[in-house]
Every structure is written in C-alpha cells, then in structure tokens.
C-alpha cells in the first residue's frame, strides 16, 4: 500500500465517522416528522451536520500529520491492511468528536 492509499483510506474512516451520527439523527428526524413531510428536515439536518464537517476537516489535516509522523517513526505503509487504515481514521475522528463535544 502506498502512502497516498493509506491516507485516502484513513480519510474514508473519517467520512464514515462523520456519516454515522448524521444518519442516525436523520433517521430519528424522519421518524418523528413522517406525517409532516421531509422538506422541513433539511435545514435542521444541515445545522446539525455543520459542526461535524468542521471537525472532519480538522481531523483530515491532523490525520495527514499523523501519517507523516507514522512514516517518520519508520512505519511501513505496506504492513497496514486497508481495513485497519479505515478503522484508524474512524477511531481518530470519533475520538476528536467526543473530545470537542459540548
């Protein structure tokens, strides 16, 4: 696995970590407003998603630094499997979300 592939898979984990709370919130709102229609959900959903997007962008930038640190400490990108890279990205972003939650 190349370094760029490792980083892209790390980013995929960050995206999954971003989508999980968003989808859970969306499902909850759809169930509560099923009788009223779904048009009113989108503005509320964007208000909910916006902080998560900001955290995900910050996680991606810091994640790049983490990959560089991994390489500087003689880490071998070939020794990491694709699913581990996704789990690392997911775990990293999930931890950052929890630390920055209000």
N, C-alpha and C positions, 0 to 999 in steps of 0.2 A: 504494500500500500504506500502510495506517495504521501508526502506531507500535505499536499492540497486535498487529496482524497480524505485524509484523516480530518482535516479542518472542516471540509464540507459535511462529513458525517457527524462531526461534533455540532455543526450548525443545525443539522437535521434533528438532533436531540433537543436543541434549544427551541426549535419550532414546535416540536411535539409538546414540550413543556409549556409553551405559550398557548397551544390549542386546547390542551386538556381543561384548564379552568374556564376558558371561553366557551367551549362546547357544553360543559356542564351547566354554566349559567344560562346559555341559550336554551338548552332543553328545559330547564326549570321555568324560564320565562314563557316559552311556548306552551307548556302545560298549563300555566296559570292564566294565560290570555288566549287560549284556544277558541273561546267563544267570541272574543272581540276582534279577531283577525291578527295578522302578524305585522302589519305596517308600523305599528307603534313600538315594536320591539327594537328595530334597527338603531334609532338614536340612543336608546338606553344601552344597547349592546356596545356601541362604539364608545360611549362614556366609560363603560366597564373595561373595555379592551385597551384603551389608550395607555394607561399606566403599565400594563403588561408588555405592550410593544416597546415602550421606552426601556423597560428592564431588559427585554430580549436583545435590543440593540447594544446596550451596555454590556450584556453578557457575551455577545459575539465579539466585541472589541477586546474585552478582558480574556475571552477564550483564545483569541489569537495569541495574546501574550502568554497564556498557559501552554499553548502548543510550542511556542518558541522556547519557553523555559524547559519543557519536556525534552526538546532537542538539545538544548544547551547542557542538560544533565546526562547526555549520551543516551537518551531514549531512542529506541529503534521503532519507527512507524510501522515497519513490516511485522513487528511482534504483536501488534494490536489488531484484533479482528474487527470487522465492520460493525457488528452489533455492540461490541464494547465501546467503540467510539460514540455511537448514538446514546448509549446509556450514560457515558461520561458527560456528554452535552446536556442531556436531560437532567441528570443529577446536579450539575453545576447551576443551571438556570433555576431549577426548583429550589435549591438552597438559597440562591440570591433573592428569589421572590419571597421566600419565608423571612429572610433577614430584613428585607426592606418593607415588609407588610406593615401597615399602620394598625 
